[in-house]
C-alpha cells in the first residue's frame, strides 16, 4: 500500500513539474519587447510590416542584414548606392533587400551560405545576429561561434542573457528588438560613447530630438567644465 501511494505521489509531482515547466516555457515564448520596439520605431531604427511589428515571427537573414545597416547608420547610403548589386543569385535586383544585402556584403559585414547563395528567407540564429550587432559596435572580429562570450564582455548583454540568445532554438523579431535596444545603449569598442551617440552625432541617422525624447540620449553640453567633468566620470567608471 505504501509503495503504491508513493508511486502515485511521485506521478502527481512529475505531472505538476511538467505543467509548471510548460507554463514557464509558454510565458518565455511570449512577446515581451513591444515597448522597446516602439522606442526603436520612433528612432527610425526598426520598422514593422503591413501586419505590424510581427514580434512573434522569426527573423530572416535578409531582415537581419537590413537591421544591421540601420545600426551602422548606413541604411540611407545603401538605398542611394548606385551600380550596387547583390552577388547572390537568390537575391536579384528585384528583391526588396537586394541593396541592403549587396551593401552589407560589399562592406564584408555579411556572408553568403555559399559563394552564390545568401538564403535571404532562411531564419537567422541568435548567435549570428549577436555577431552582426557586435560588428556594428566596432567588433569587426565578431563571429557567431564567439558571439555569446563577446556579447557579455562588451557589455551588450549579461553572460546568462547572451547564452540564452545564442542557444535558443529560434530567434524571433522580439529577441532582435531586445538586442538592438540594448546595443544602442552600449559603448562602442574602445570608446566612451554609445552606439546611439554615434548614430546621432556622427552619422545623423537618428535625429537628436527623437533621441532625447527616448530618454536614452542627452544633448552634449558646450560648457568646457561640463565636458571635463563628463570625461572624469567616464575615466572613473
Secondary structure as UniProt FT lines:
FT   HELIX           2..29
FT   HELIX           34..42
FT   TURN            43..44
FT   TURN            50..51
FT   TURN            55..56
FT   HELIX           61..72
FT   HELIX           75..80
FT   TURN            89..90
FT   TURN            93..94
FT   TURN            96..97
FT   HELIX           98..106
FT   TURN            107..108
FT   TURN            120..121
FT   HELIX           126..136
FT   TURN            137..138
FT   TURN            140..141
FT   HELIX           144..153
FT   TURN            154..155
FT   HELIX           159..167
FT   HELIX           173..183
FT   TURN            184..185
FT   TURN            189..190
FT   HELIX           195..201
FT   HELIX           208..214
FT   HELIX           224..236
//
